[in-house]
Amino acid sequence: MQLLLVKTDSLFYRLFQNHPDLVFQLLGDHAPHADSYEFGSQEVKQLSFRIDGVLSPSPDAVDSPVVFVEVQGYRDQKKTLYHSFFAEIFLYLRDYQPPHDWLGILIFTRRSLDPQLPTHFQDYARSVRFQRVYLDELPSELAEQSLELGVLQLIGLDDEITPARARQLVERVRGEVTDGAEQERVVELVLATLVYKFPTLEREAIRQMLGLDELKQTRFYQEIAEEERAEGREEERERMLSLTIPSFLELGLTVEQVAEKLKTDIATVERIIQQQREQN
């Protein structure tokens, strides 16, 4: 089977890619063919848009549905969430006409983000073909079933209690997982969750929040650190260009000549000039 994930956030993408059975665990369902699901993506041909993930049954799993999943972590200001979700499902069914039934699942990080089912789709309110999951209401006993479900529960928790629960989850990893590489993978998921929930915090603060010095050794932490160094280098380059470009222009150089001397592109020079004009 393939999991169909619409507009997937990278954190959820990673979770469902490695553990597509999580979808069924969230529903409290132990599907007989859950372990045969594999992650992919699918393009709706005629409209040229891509549904970011697809769980579709293997040919011999005739009773297993194609599963469509969307994760909603922000407020739907335009009130089009349900319309878009069902439209994408039906367009997919039109294009591919799979021989299997279908199941649509909307996962909200918090119940308050659910704009509620519009009048047009009330027939699905009690349908077995459509389910809604609220991560802030995920039962604690359900989160105990697997470490990955524990990570999903972190996403829905109040910010005040998230750090303590994250530390508990890391302790679970240490106690339940003996393989070093697997330990690192799950710890990276916990770290990624905190980055997702606290985007304005420095990575060092998040590391201290978890109380784990060894996080500095994880691949995810090193990638984040490199991204921050790259961002810092780019900010410094922008600052130097902003200081240098006006001086060259005062000397009578053209935009093209300035770009050539500073070894950058014309668009960057024009953008910085425009920004400085607006500031003045």
Secondary structure by P-SEA (a helix, b strand, c coil): cbbbbccccaaaaaaaaaccaaaaaaacccccccccccccccccccccccccbbbbbccccccccbbbbbbbcccccccaaaaaaaaaaaaaaaaccccccbbbbbbbcccccccccccccccccccccbbbbbccccccccccccaaaaaaaaaaccccaaaaaaaaaaaaaaaccccaaaaaaaaaaaaaaaaaacccccaaaaaaaaccccccccaaaaaaaaaaaaaaaaaaaaaaaaacaaaaaaacccaaaaaaaacccaaaaaaaaaaaaaac
